Amino acid sequence: MKVSIIVPVYNSSPMLEELVQRIAATMSNLNFENNYELLLINDASKDDSWNTIKELIEQFSFIKGINLSENFGQHNAIMAGLNNCNGEYIITIDDDLQHPPEFFPDILSELKTKDVCYTNYKNRKHLGWKKFVSNLNNIISSFILNKPFKIYMSSYRGMVRKIQSKIIQFKNPDVYIDGLIINSTKNIGMINVDHHARKLGKSNYNLKKLLILWSNMILNFSFLPFRAV
């Protein structure tokens, strides 16, 4: 299997079919029609997402569906995908159509020489408060994880198989994927991608989830004195 694409799904039933069709078209253009898999991880959605995933599985042979028993959060959903994927290259992408699958070729090209490829949004369509907390998160994570400030840890990312193998060795419940990535390699690339406004519904991102991510960073990746505090 050449490429695994992991999508954590939460309350996005109306958008899944378009996302799948765009992913299929992009992989077809890469001549990967029979050499990739798409893992849709339903994070205990409150809408009809799981039924939609099951319908898509019947239509498309490259789709795998995982239905989590409860809402574990985006990073745990991605971890479920990482534990069940087979690709040499792995791409994670959100379910809300804000990340264009058409940039897969650029990510895969970067992974020829890099262990990980993050994406930087050229024209962010997030609301003002979300941009602020995202920038604040970048500052805090740079300090806690000792990462270069220029690396923007977006959820639209790619990695090679050896990084996936290192990440899935983490067995604690408080998962922070980007911390595990930074601990696994310093060979990280960045590409610029377009960013689209969410087509339907509202963002599932909120202050509570941000605080949970920060606590996971502090508990699992910070230096000892800061962790003690």
C-alpha positions as CSV (number, residue, x, y, z in Angstrom):
1,M,0.0,0.0,0.0
2,K,1.5,3.3,-1.1
3,V,-0.6,5.9,0.7
4,S,-2.9,5.9,3.7
5,I,-5.3,8.9,4.2
6,I,-6.7,9.3,7.7
7,V,-9.8,11.5,8.4
8,P,-11.1,11.9,11.9
9,V,-14.9,12.4,11.5
10,Y,-17.2,14.3,13.8
11,N,-20.6,15.6,12.8
12,S,-19.7,16.0,9.2
13,S,-22.1,13.7,7.4
14,P,-23.2,16.2,4.7
15,M,-19.6,16.9,3.6
16,L,-18.2,13.3,3.5
17,E,-19.3,12.4,0.0
18,E,-17.7,15.4,-1.6
19,L,-14.5,14.9,0.4
20,V,-14.3,11.3,-0.7
21,Q,-14.9,12.2,-4.3
22,R,-12.2,14.9,-4.3
23,I,-9.7,12.5,-2.6
24,A,-10.5,9.8,-5.2
25,A,-10.0,12.3,-8.1
26,T,-6.7,13.5,-6.7
27,M,-5.4,10.0,-6.2
28,S,-6.5,9.0,-9.7
29,N,-4.5,12.0,-11.1
30,L,-1.5,10.6,-9.2
31,N,-2.1,7.1,-10.8
32,F,-2.7,5.7,-7.4
33,E,-6.2,4.3,-8.0
34,N,-5.4,0.8,-6.6
35,N,-2.6,1.8,-4.3
36,Y,-4.2,3.8,-1.4
37,E,-6.6,3.5,1.4
38,L,-8.9,6.0,3.1
39,L,-9.6,5.6,6.7
40,L,-12.7,7.4,8.1
41,I,-12.6,7.4,11.9
42,N,-16.0,8.3,13.3
43,D,-15.4,9.9,16.7
44,A,-18.9,9.1,18.2
45,S,-20.6,11.7,16.0
46,K,-24.0,12.9,17.1
47,D,-25.3,13.2,13.5
48,D,-25.6,10.5,10.8
49,S,-21.9,10.3,10.0
50,W,-21.4,6.6,10.8
51,N,-24.3,5.6,8.5
52,T,-22.9,7.8,5.8
53,I,-19.5,6.2,6.2
54,K,-21.1,2.7,5.9
55,E,-22.8,3.8,2.7
56,L,-19.5,5.1,1.3
57,I,-17.8,1.8,2.1
58,E,-20.3,0.0,-0.1
59,Q,-19.6,2.4,-3.0
60,F,-15.8,2.7,-2.7
61,S,-13.5,-0.3,-2.1
62,F,-10.6,1.9,-0.9
63,I,-12.5,3.1,2.2
64,K,-12.1,1.6,5.7
65,G,-14.4,2.8,8.5
66,I,-13.7,2.7,12.2
67,N,-16.5,3.6,14.7
68,L,-15.2,4.7,18.1
69,S,-17.3,3.8,21.1
70,E,-17.2,7.3,22.5
71,N,-15.9,10.8,21.7
72,F,-12.2,10.5,22.3
73,G,-11.1,13.7,20.4
74,Q,-9.3,14.4,17.2
75,H,-5.9,13.2,18.2
76,N,-7.1,9.9,19.6
77,A,-9.2,9.4,16.4
78,I,-6.0,9.9,14.3
79,M,-4.1,7.5,16.6
80,A,-6.8,4.9,15.8
81,G,-6.2,5.4,12.2
82,L,-2.4,5.2,12.6
83,N,-2.8,1.9,14.3
84,N,-4.8,0.5,11.5
85,C,-3.2,1.9,8.3
86,N,-0.8,0.2,5.9
87,G,0.7,2.9,3.7
88,E,4.3,3.8,3.1
89,Y,3.1,7.5,3.4
90,I,0.4,8.7,5.7
91,I,-1.7,11.9,5.3
92,T,-4.0,13.3,7.9
93,I,-6.7,15.7,6.8
94,D,-9.8,17.2,8.4
95,D,-13.4,16.3,7.5
96,D,-14.8,19.8,6.9
97,L,-13.5,20.5,3.4
98,Q,-11.2,23.3,4.7
99,H,-8.2,21.3,3.7
100,P,-8.0,20.8,-0.1
101,P,-7.0,17.2,-1.0
102,E,-5.6,18.6,-4.3
103,F,-2.4,19.4,-2.4
104,F,-1.7,15.7,-1.7
105,P,0.9,15.7,-4.6
106,D,2.9,18.5,-2.9
107,I,2.8,16.7,0.5
108,L,4.0,13.4,-1.1
109,S,6.7,15.2,-3.0
110,E,8.0,16.8,0.2
111,L,8.0,13.3,1.9
112,K,10.6,12.1,-0.6
113,T,13.2,13.9,1.5
114,K,11.5,14.7,4.8
115,D,10.1,12.5,7.5
116,V,7.1,14.8,8.1
117,C,5.4,17.5,6.1
118,Y,3.2,20.1,7.8
119,T,1.1,22.6,5.9
120,N,0.9,26.3,6.3
121,Y,-2.4,28.0,5.3
122,K,-1.8,30.8,2.8
123,N,-5.2,32.5,3.3
124,R,-6.7,31.3,6.5
125,K,-10.5,31.3,6.7
126,H,-10.8,30.8,10.4
127,L,-12.6,33.3,12.6
128,G,-10.4,36.0,14.3
129,W,-10.5,34.3,17.8
130,K,-9.5,31.0,16.3
131,K,-6.5,32.6,14.5
132,F,-5.5,34.2,17.8
133,V,-5.6,30.9,19.9
134,S,-3.9,29.1,17.0
135,N,-1.0,31.6,17.0
136,L,-0.9,31.4,20.8
137,N,-0.8,27.6,20.6
138,N,2.2,27.8,18.3
139,I,4.1,30.0,20.8
140,I,3.3,27.7,23.7
141,S,4.0,24.5,21.8
142,S,7.3,25.9,20.6
143,F,8.3,26.4,24.2
144,I,7.1,23.1,25.6
145,L,8.1,20.9,22.7
146,N,11.4,22.8,21.9
147,K,10.3,23.0,18.2
148,P,11.3,25.7,15.7
149,F,8.7,28.6,15.8
150,K,8.4,28.5,12.0
151,I,6.9,25.0,12.1
152,Y,3.1,25.5,12.2
153,M,1.6,22.2,13.4
154,S,-1.5,22.0,11.4
155,S,-3.8,18.9,11.4
156,Y,-3.2,18.7,7.6
157,R,0.1,16.8,7.5
158,G,2.0,13.9,6.0
159,M,4.5,11.5,7.5
160,V,6.5,8.5,6.4
161,R,6.0,4.9,7.7
162,K,8.9,5.0,10.2
163,I,7.4,8.0,12.0
164,Q,4.0,6.2,12.1
165,S,5.7,3.2,13.6
166,K,7.3,5.3,16.4
167,I,4.0,7.2,17.2
168,I,1.9,4.0,17.7
169,Q,4.3,2.9,20.4
170,F,2.7,5.5,22.6
171,K,0.0,3.7,24.7
172,N,-1.2,6.4,27.1
173,P,-4.7,7.8,26.7
174,D,-3.7,11.4,26.6
175,V,-2.6,11.5,22.9
176,Y,-1.0,14.6,21.4
177,I,0.1,13.6,17.8
178,D,2.3,16.7,17.2
179,G,4.3,16.1,20.4
180,L,4.9,12.6,19.3
181,I,6.0,13.7,15.9
182,I,8.4,16.4,17.2
183,N,9.9,13.7,19.6
184,S,10.4,11.3,16.7
185,T,12.2,13.5,14.2
186,K,13.7,16.9,13.4
187,N,13.6,16.2,9.6
188,I,10.4,18.2,9.1
189,G,9.3,20.1,5.9
190,M,6.6,22.7,5.3
191,I,4.5,23.6,2.3
192,N,1.9,26.3,1.7
193,V,-1.6,25.3,0.9
194,D,-4.9,27.0,0.3
195,H,-7.4,27.1,3.1
196,H,-11.2,27.1,2.5
197,A,-14.1,28.3,4.7
198,R,-16.1,25.5,6.3
199,K,-19.0,24.8,4.0
200,L,-21.6,23.5,6.5
201,G,-22.1,23.5,10.2
202,K,-19.9,25.1,12.8
203,S,-16.3,24.3,14.0
204,N,-16.0,21.6,16.7
205,Y,-12.9,23.4,18.0
206,N,-13.3,25.3,21.3
207,L,-11.4,26.6,24.3
208,K,-12.0,23.4,26.2
209,K,-10.3,21.2,23.6
210,L,-7.4,23.7,23.4
211,L,-6.9,23.4,27.1
212,I,-6.9,19.6,26.9
213,L,-4.2,19.7,24.2
214,W,-2.1,22.1,26.3
215,S,-2.5,19.8,29.3
216,N,-1.4,16.8,27.2
217,M,1.6,18.7,26.1
218,I,2.6,19.7,29.6
219,L,2.0,16.2,31.1
220,N,3.7,14.2,28.4
221,F,6.3,16.4,26.7
222,S,7.5,19.3,28.9
223,F,10.6,19.4,30.9
224,L,10.4,18.1,34.5
225,P,10.1,21.3,36.6
226,F,7.4,22.8,34.3
227,R,5.5,19.4,34.5
228,A,5.6,19.5,38.3
229,V,4.1,23.0,38.4
